[in-house]
């Protein structure tokens, strides 16, 4: 029976470490597609061109896979039980978003999903496909429809069971399953996630302008980060947890038992001085198996230099100076900005030694 199949699946999922499992239809309301289109037309997706390119397939799961009938949505807890705001006070160290403090979640979750999908396909004799945040699939509204949680005012999913600290995995199948009830919105009048945002990335509740979001700026954005956002970034060098960390529903969260998500000691509060010394090979070695690796050394050092400029730590000046001649214009420009913040007087002296044909560097200095 279908009900027994789903019940057994949920037991196996929990045994594999998933925090919650819900089922819904492999379709979304046309309203979701309309809202997505408006989001892209407003340019709020920034440089993420793939959102516009896959818009038609992204509107609803069955537009991507017509034969899909059901969506099994799974939550994976990654809470580290740490005070995410305390790390922001250590200005000479960098803050990497909690979800990226160890192994890349895509790899960890997909391996678990494949185990479940293979079992389900064998037991149900139906086709399956697994997804972890890489396909044109609207995971959050689909998970809310399944009852895994609700989309908070920060647009992320919130669960009464897991708070805000969880990933979403998806299995689409051609099997017609029994569906769970959707979750209702429990945010009430709370707007803590909106008010805490350092860059005011939320033009309204349930709407985010990615172009102002620190997670987008430090991870997705490939170019120079606009001066208006640099001070607000503080020492955040990969992602931002503020809107998640402030959510009152986190009082129900429990620390993750997944060893591959357990925060690495060397990544919890890494020294900015040591990070700034990384060449490409050292960067790849340090972040081997981590989601941080995908942004590359130059974008990462760009972020670290902004943190250095915000640190008020003059001891960083020598190591920042070394990056003035870096092969990457992205790095050189942010080195200039960081030095301008740390010591304008000292930098004016150093500027005379610079190759003044480097227009990118001079433009950054003038802007600083």
GISUL-V59173 format. One record per residue. PSI is psi in radians with two decimals (NA if undefined). NEAR is the number of other C-alpha atoms within 10 Angstrom. Layout:
psi: [PSI:PSI]
near: [NEAR:NEAR]
This chain:
psi: [2.60:-0.74:-0.68:-0.66:-0.82:-0.73:-0.77:-0.67:-0.80:-0.66:-0.80:-0.66:-0.76:-0.63:-0.52:-0.08:0.06:2.51:-0.42:2.67:2.27:2.77:2.46:3.12:2.68:0.92:2.69:2.71:2.50:-0.41:-0.64:-0.76:-0.67:-0.76:-0.68:-0.76:-0.72:-0.65:-0.82:-0.74:-0.55:-0.15:0.19:-0.15:-0.12:-2.27:-0.05:1.23:-0.44:-0.41:-0.71:-0.69:-0.56:0.29:-0.81:-0.68:-0.42:-0.32:-0.67:2.51:-0.67:-0.09:-0.46:-0.65:1.71:-0.53:-0.21:2.35:-0.59:2.65:2.14:2.03:2.28:2.46:2.44:1.99:2.32:0.30:2.33:0.00:0.45:2.77:1.80:-0.40:-0.44:-0.62:-0.48:-0.31:-0.29:1.45:-0.39:0.14:2.79:2.70:2.04:2.34:2.49:-0.67:-0.28:0.36:0.05:-2.24:2.64:2.11:-0.49:-0.84:-0.76:-0.84:-0.71:-0.65:-0.66:-0.72:-0.66:-0.64:-0.83:-0.74:-0.71:-0.74:-0.79:-0.75:-0.70:-0.68:-0.57:-0.33:0.56:2.74:2.63:2.70:2.45:2.59:2.42:1.41:0.42:-0.31:2.89:1.21:2.25:1.41:-0.73:-0.88:-0.53:-0.72:-0.65:-0.70:-0.56:-0.31:0.20:-0.46:-2.82:2.71:2.01:3.14:-0.32:0.08:-0.14:2.82:2.43:2.43:2.44:-0.31:-0.61:-0.02:-2.37:-0.14:1.24:2.61:2.90:2.26:2.63:2.46:2.06:2.53:2.71:-0.11:2.49:1.90:2.95:2.39:2.57:2.87:2.51:2.74:2.58:2.86:2.18:0.33:-0.52:-2.38:-0.03:2.36:0.50:-0.71:-0.57:-0.76:-0.47:-0.27:2.10:-0.49:0.15:0.97:-0.08:1.77:-0.38:2.80:2.40:0.22:2.30:2.38:1.77:-0.52:-0.29:-0.05:2.28:-0.61:-0.78:-0.83:-0.69:-0.29:-0.95:-0.60:2.21:-0.28:-2.77:2.46:2.24:2.45:-0.55:-0.34:-0.24:-0.82:-0.71:-0.40:-0.42:-2.22:0.44:2.02:-0.17:1.77:-3.11:2.36:0.07:-0.88:-0.46:-0.81:-0.48:-0.15:2.18:-0.42:-0.16:-0.19:-0.30:-0.10:2.63:2.53:2.40:2.48:-0.04:1.97:-0.51:-0.20:-0.18:2.24:2.26:2.35:-0.67:-0.12:-0.13:-0.85:1.17:2.52:2.24:-0.69:-0.74:-0.66:-0.65:-0.30:-0.12:2.22:-3.08:-0.78:-0.73:-0.66:-0.82:-0.63:-0.82:-0.70:0.44:2.23:0.02:2.65:-0.35:-0.56:-0.51:-0.33:-0.21:2.79:-0.76:-0.79:-0.64:-0.82:-0.62:-0.84:-0.73:-0.64:-0.65:-0.72:-0.69:-0.74:-0.46:-0.06:-0.40:0.38:1.73:-0.30:-0.27:-0.20:-0.83:-0.75:-0.57:-0.68:-0.62:-0.41:-0.07:-0.56:0.31:2.54:-0.47:2.18:-0.50:-0.74:-0.80:-0.78:-0.74:-0.44:-0.71:-0.79:-0.77:-0.77:-0.66:-0.62:-0.68:-0.67:1.64:-0.63:-0.81:-0.64:-0.60:-0.63:-0.78:-0.53:-0.55:-0.40:-0.17:2.73:1.86:0.12:-0.13:1.54:-0.62:-0.72:-0.77:-0.67:-0.71:-0.70:-0.80:-0.65:-0.57:NA]
near: [6:12:11:9:14:20:12:12:19:20:12:15:20:15:10:15:16:25:20:21:25:24:27:25:22:24:18:19:12:11:10:16:18:11:13:20:18:12:17:16:11:11:16:17:19:17:16:16:12:10:18:16:11:14:17:15:18:23:24:24:24:20:17:16:15:12:15:22:18:23:31:26:25:26:25:22:25:28:23:19:13:13:9:20:13:8:17:17:13:15:21:22:25:27:30:22:19:24:24:22:24:23:21:20:22:17:14:14:22:17:13:16:23:16:13:19:22:14:14:21:16:11:11:17:11:12:16:19:17:20:20:19:16:7:13:20:22:18:23:21:21:28:28:23:27:25:22:30:29:25:23:25:23:22:17:17:24:28:25:16:16:26:22:29:28:23:21:23:23:26:22:25:25:20:19:15:18:14:18:16:13:18:18:12:14:15:16:8:6:13:16:18:20:23:15:14:19:18:17:17:19:20:11:12:13:13:17:20:18:20:21:22:20:28:19:20:27:23:19:18:18:16:13:15:19:10:13:10:17:20:16:17:23:22:29:24:29:25:22:25:21:19:21:22:21:18:20:14:19:20:12:12:20:17:14:21:14:15:10:15:21:19:19:13:10:11:19:20:17:16:17:24:20:11:19:21:15:17:14:11:9:13:20:17:13:15:20:15:15:19:19:25:16:16:15:15:21:21:24:22:26:27:27:30:30:27:26:33:29:20:24:15:14:14:13:21:20:11:16:26:17:13:20:22:16:15:10:15:19:19:26:26:25:28:31:28:25:30:28:21:20:22:15:15:10:12:19:13:10:13:15:9:9:13:12:11:8:13:12:14:25:17:12:17:21:10:11:15]
